[in-house]
């Protein structure tokens, strides 16, 4: 007699099946094409920073072409970063609401169009408008990358993925410095500065077309929750009130005006946070996951990230000015000085996880100390009389700086993002990126006050400005030690 087998109904949940009809709690299997997807996703962060730093060095060539007023020049250089900083939290939350792959593709498409518009600009006004729109596109795509790493990769693979993110972002900064000086000098096809923008267009097009083949559309984490329009407006206006006077610190006719705007921005930011807490209590959708700011590891990690950017971004700007103004290098030669950092950033990012395995979380202090030591090489090189010795010290310092930067970015980002729930990954990434923009603006403002003397007859104060950056980096080393203590107390997972 044939034996009858009682087959129980099969229940499906998240791609997994259980014969007892219950729901599987196991995570869905990872995307087998996730590393190819990561390669395409990393183009976004690379281009976001490449474009920002490239234009810094190409700006004099643009100015020669258009004969811009000081305000127009400042808008071309700083407008991108301003709009980028304003939109990061909102851009991250849009990914949580409508799907991160969808928002990334939308961002990369708009970035391509606005970058092409920059290359084809016929007047200062058209270039400024394109740069502002380009910053908005970057704010939409950038947070999606961190969020997708947080949600698409298993926990064991996230440090490796973040190390590649560190490489892409750091190379964007370094290669932006190199090509921003070189491309206008090469005058490719007689186009002058325009290839600075054109190089990004085919990359954006390739990513837009190829990404669906490697990354399936994700289900929106907060689908149907609704958008927090009030929060988006409060967030953007408060960040704008802080960034505007910092970005144009030398253009304000009266110092009290800038201070008043910054103070108003801080007050409005407090109103924004209070509004977000009230919305969470009432069960309404909120732009900002305010509960994150009660997590010690998240708070200390964001503050350390703030100090590192406050030291590093002004360092790149001041060093580029010094090399051209004092050392007599061309813009292309000044850009090539950053090459050792490009190499050691890649090395440091690959060493980060093995070193953490051997040294524990103390590697964060080591990496921060290497960054401070590398920055200290610049004022040391400036004090030397021999041009050869000065350049040797500077290039060595760049290599040390790159090594520390490559080590700390994936570890610090991983520590911060591991405390963010997957449903809030986009907003958490937006918070992290926004603090980076605020830190960069504040660092440039503080260092700019030291760099530019009160009297126009006096030369620029390069060495004191560089020392200021080293002091900020030293504070970051102290805070890294504090973060290590917090990680030991609250766990590293």
Secondary structure, DSSP 4 states (H G I P E B T S, - for coil): -PPP--PPPPEEETTEEETTS----SPPPPPTTHHHHHHHHHHHHHHHHHHHHHHHHHHHHHHHHH---HHHHHHHHHHHHHHHHHHHHHHHHHHHHH-HHHHHHHHHHHHHHHHHHHHT--SHHHHHHHHHHHHHHHHHHHHHHHHHHHHHS-HHHHHHHHHHHHHHHHHHHHHHHHHHHHHHHHTGGG-TTTHHHHHHHHHHHHHHHHHHHHSPPPPPTTTTS---HHHHHHHHHHHHHHHHHHHTTTT-SSHHHHHHHHHHHHHHHHHHHHHHHHHHHTT---SS-GGGGG-HHHHHHHHHHHHHHHHHHHHHHHHHHHHHHTS---HHHHHHTTHHHHHHHHHHHHHHHHHHHHHGGGHHHHHHHHHHHHHHHHHHHHH-S-HHHHHHHHHHHHHHHHHHHHHHHHHHHHHHHTTS-GGGHHHHHHHHHHHHHHHHHHHHHHHHHHHS-SSTTSPP-HHHHHHHHHHHHHHHHHHHHHHHHHHHHH---
